[in-house]
Amino acid sequence: MLDREAAKEFLQDQFTTLKIEVPGDFDADSLAGAFCKYTEDDYYEWLRDNFKSFFNHGDPDWNHIREKIAQYAKG
């Protein structure tokens, strides 16, 4: 779950940088909440896709996974 306050600050910074005017009838908390939900939905879909790929669509190659662990442990 994303930090709603951090997302709100991020959006405000982006709007300022891009000179985007948010209509006055938009509540900043509601806008940040909707943006977070949108992002979380996409994030979880991305995680599911990567899970399938990493674990070979339900038939994990544990030797390959061991290699990945070792590779990522090196930095």
Legacy VTK file of the C-alpha trace (Angstrom):
# vtk DataFile Version 3.0
C-alpha trace
ASCII
DATASET POLYDATA
POINTS 75 float
0.000 0.000 0.000
1.380 3.367 -0.981
1.774 6.189 1.498
-1.114 8.530 0.659
0.620 11.604 2.096
3.801 10.913 0.114
1.715 10.435 -3.030
-0.133 13.688 -2.334
3.182 15.554 -2.048
4.454 13.846 -5.205
1.351 14.900 -7.137
1.608 18.476 -5.883
5.258 18.620 -6.943
4.464 17.188 -10.375
1.567 19.570 -10.899
3.807 22.488 -9.960
6.668 21.337 -12.174
4.387 20.690 -15.147
2.280 23.786 -14.443
-0.919 21.740 -14.270
-3.880 23.458 -12.663
-6.141 21.097 -10.750
-9.796 22.137 -10.860
-10.974 23.657 -7.597
-13.613 20.991 -7.009
-10.949 18.266 -6.645
-10.035 17.323 -3.092
-6.273 16.715 -2.786
-6.755 13.714 -0.472
-9.330 12.095 -2.763
-7.155 12.715 -5.808
-4.108 11.205 -4.080
-6.203 8.245 -2.916
-7.499 7.557 -6.418
-3.998 7.889 -7.875
-2.640 5.471 -5.247
-5.363 2.912 -5.960
-4.696 3.207 -9.700
-0.957 2.747 -9.112
-1.455 -0.145 -6.670
-3.708 -1.986 -9.126
-1.031 -1.662 -11.807
1.707 -2.620 -9.340
-0.056 -5.815 -8.251
-0.646 -6.786 -11.890
3.058 -6.207 -12.546
3.936 -8.376 -9.522
1.680 -11.190 -10.761
3.282 -11.080 -14.214
6.774 -11.145 -12.749
5.820 -13.956 -10.368
4.688 -16.059 -13.327
7.903 -15.384 -15.188
10.248 -15.852 -12.206
8.559 -19.094 -11.144
8.163 -20.441 -14.704
4.358 -20.293 -14.743
3.946 -22.644 -11.785
6.794 -25.018 -12.670
9.760 -23.374 -10.911
13.300 -24.162 -11.969
14.891 -24.017 -8.532
18.433 -24.143 -9.918
17.699 -21.091 -12.047
16.220 -19.364 -9.011
19.323 -20.210 -6.961
21.409 -18.583 -9.705
19.209 -15.473 -9.617
19.530 -15.267 -5.822
23.307 -15.512 -6.083
23.382 -12.967 -8.906
21.310 -10.422 -6.999
23.214 -11.033 -3.755
26.365 -9.808 -5.505
24.689 -6.493 -6.180
LINES 1 76
75 0 1 2 3 4 5 6 7 8 9 10 11 12 13 14 15 16 17 18 19 20 21 22 23 24 25 26 27 28 29 30 31 32 33 34 35 36 37 38 39 40 41 42 43 44 45 46 47 48 49 50 51 52 53 54 55 56 57 58 59 60 61 62 63 64 65 66 67 68 69 70 71 72 73 74
